[in-house]
Amino acid sequence: MGILISSIVILLWLAHLIYSLEYVEINFASPLFYFHILLQGYLYTGLFITGHDAMHGNIHKNKSINKVFGTLASFLFAGMSYNKLVKNHFKHHANPGTKEDPDFYVKSQNFFLWWGSFLYRYTTISQLIIMAVAFNLLKIFFPESSIWSFWVVPAFLGTFQLFYFGTYLPHRKPHSHDMEPHKARTQKQNHFWAMLSCYFFGYHYEHHASPKTPWWKLHELK
């Protein structure tokens, strides 16, 4: 099931990206134009969560299969290093809501300062080079305006969605009594909204309590 669901997420991301670049008209007055941007952003979020599930070994019991899916998903998301993500993510699980947590911003709970710190920590020179090369390769086949609209902007929307619903809301002000022992809170039960907002990762206490539960089963823990 893990291989099937992960493959579907990756293929949907790729298929909709190609479709949007090739066929969707750049029309700022068209609701359909914005729909495709938002949909691609949502698929970007799914792409990263696929890589995240690979980190926890939730795609398959075989470690190599998890690494293949995790490496592919992380690279497609934004040229990211899967190995670096694994290292930081397990630090996050071991030390949530503390200065040792690479996803937590101890200096301020301000959303924009925290988000900026989050992006800075996960951006590398090699990643920027990879994305620059990919951008110029895409320009050979597609209009630059389409690349910005359906490849660049949705990636930022995906990082925003992941950060807001998967990091900021669950971990801000981590000393509330209902967040122990994981320094994580969970959203109220609404499976439709939980899936729409961040692939059930609003159920974040449940994820920290059972990181071996794949994203598509988190609602069962609720």
C-alpha positions in Angstrom: 0.0 0.0 0.0 2.8 2.4 0.8 4.5 1.9 -2.6 1.1 2.3 -4.3 0.1 5.5 -2.5 3.6 7.1 -2.8 3.8 6.3 -6.5 0.3 7.8 -7.1 1.3 11.1 -5.3 4.6 11.4 -7.3 2.9 10.6 -10.6 0.0 13.0 -9.9 2.5 15.8 -9.1 4.4 15.1 -12.3 1.3 14.7 -14.5 -0.3 17.9 -13.3 2.9 19.8 -13.6 3.4 18.8 -17.2 -0.3 19.4 -18.0 -0.2 22.9 -16.4 3.0 23.9 -18.1 1.8 22.7 -21.5 -1.9 23.5 -21.5 -3.0 25.9 -18.8 -3.3 29.5 -20.1 -1.7 32.3 -18.1 -4.8 34.3 -17.4 -4.9 36.4 -14.1 -8.7 36.9 -14.6 -9.4 33.2 -14.7 -10.3 31.2 -11.6 -9.1 28.1 -13.3 -5.6 29.5 -13.6 -5.5 29.9 -9.8 -7.1 26.5 -9.2 -4.2 24.8 -11.0 -1.6 26.8 -9.1 -3.2 25.8 -5.8 -3.6 22.2 -6.8 0.0 22.0 -7.8 1.0 23.5 -4.5 -1.1 20.9 -2.7 0.6 18.1 -4.7 4.0 19.6 -3.8 3.0 19.2 -0.2 2.1 15.6 -0.9 5.5 15.1 -2.5 7.3 16.3 0.6 5.1 14.2 2.9 6.0 11.2 0.8 9.7 11.9 1.5 8.8 12.4 5.1 7.1 9.0 5.4 10.2 7.4 3.8 12.3 8.8 6.6 10.2 6.9 9.1 10.3 3.7 7.0 6.6 3.9 6.3 6.5 3.2 2.6 7.9 -0.3 2.8 9.7 -2.5 5.3 12.7 -2.5 3.0 15.1 0.3 3.9 16.4 0.7 0.3 12.9 1.1 -1.1 12.2 3.9 1.4 15.4 5.6 0.5 14.7 5.5 -3.2 11.2 7.0 -2.7 12.5 9.5 -0.1 15.5 10.6 -2.3 13.2 11.0 -5.4 10.5 12.9 -3.6 12.9 15.2 -1.8 14.8 15.9 -5.1 11.7 16.6 -7.1 10.3 18.9 -4.4 13.2 21.4 -4.5 16.5 19.6 -5.2 16.7 18.8 -1.5 19.2 16.4 0.1 17.3 13.4 1.6 20.2 12.5 3.9 20.2 16.0 5.4 16.4 15.9 5.8 16.6 12.6 7.6 19.3 13.9 10.0 17.4 17.0 10.9 14.0 15.3 11.1 15.2 12.8 13.7 16.7 15.6 15.7 13.3 17.2 15.6 11.6 14.1 16.9 14.2 13.6 19.6 14.1 17.3 20.8 10.8 18.8 19.8 10.3 22.4 20.8 13.8 23.0 22.1 16.9 24.7 20.9 18.2 21.4 19.7 15.2 21.1 17.4 16.2 22.3 13.9 12.5 22.9 13.0 11.9 25.1 16.0 12.8 28.8 16.3 13.6 29.6 19.9 14.2 33.3 19.5 10.7 34.2 18.5 7.2 32.6 17.9 6.6 35.2 15.2 5.3 33.4 12.1 7.4 35.2 9.5 10.6 35.1 11.5 10.1 31.4 12.2 9.2 30.6 8.5 12.3 32.6 7.3 14.5 30.6 9.7 12.9 27.4 8.6 13.6 28.1 4.9 17.1 29.3 5.6 18.0 26.1 7.5 16.9 23.9 4.8 18.3 25.8 1.8 21.7 24.9 0.5 24.0 26.2 -2.3 23.9 22.8 -4.1 20.1 23.0 -4.0 20.0 26.5 -5.5 22.3 25.3 -8.3 20.1 22.3 -9.0 17.0 24.4 -9.1 18.7 27.0 -11.4 19.8 24.3 -13.8 16.3 22.7 -13.8 14.7 26.1 -14.4 16.9 26.8 -17.5 16.2 23.2 -18.8 12.5 23.8 -18.4 12.8 27.0 -20.4 13.8 25.0 -23.4 10.4 23.4 -23.5 8.0 25.7 -21.8 7.3 29.5 -21.5 9.0 31.1 -18.6 5.7 32.6 -17.3 4.3 29.1 -17.0 7.4 27.8 -15.2 7.0 30.6 -12.6 3.3 30.0 -12.3 3.2 26.2 -12.1 6.6 25.2 -10.9 8.1 28.0 -8.8 5.1 29.5 -7.1 3.5 26.2 -6.1 6.7 25.0 -4.5 6.6 28.0 -2.2 3.0 27.4 -1.5 3.9 23.8 -0.6 6.6 25.0 1.9 4.1 27.4 3.4 1.4 24.7 3.8 3.9 22.3 5.3 5.3 24.9 7.7 2.0 26.4 8.8 0.1 23.2 9.3 2.9 20.8 10.0 5.3 22.9 12.1 4.0 26.3 13.3 0.5 25.4 14.5 1.5 22.1 16.1 4.6 23.3 17.9 4.2 27.0 18.7 4.3 27.9 22.4 5.3 24.3 23.2 4.8 24.4 26.9 1.1 24.0 27.1 0.0 21.1 29.3 -1.9 19.4 26.5 1.3 19.1 24.3 3.4 16.9 26.6 5.5 14.8 26.2 6.0 15.6 22.5 5.7 19.4 22.6 3.1 18.9 19.9 -0.6 19.8 19.8 -3.2 18.3 17.4 -6.1 19.9 15.5 -9.7 19.1 16.3 -11.1 16.1 14.5 -12.3 16.8 11.0 -10.9 14.3 8.6 -11.8 16.2 5.5 -10.1 19.4 6.7 -7.2 17.4 8.0 -6.6 15.9 4.6 -7.1 19.1 2.7 -4.9 21.2 5.0 -1.9 18.9 5.2 -2.5 15.2 4.5 -3.6 14.6 8.1 -0.5 16.2 9.6 -2.6 18.5 11.6 -3.1 15.4 13.7 0.4 16.1 14.9 0.4 14.8 18.4 -0.6 11.5 16.9 2.3 11.6 14.5 4.8 12.2 17.3 3.2 9.5 19.4 3.3 7.0 16.6 5.8 8.1 13.9 5.7 4.6 12.3 2.0 5.3 11.3 1.9 6.4 7.6 0.2 9.7 6.8 -2.9 8.0 5.3 -3.6 6.2 8.6 -3.1 9.1 11.0 -6.8 9.7 11.0 -7.3 6.2 12.5 -5.2 7.3 15.6 -7.4 10.3 16.1 
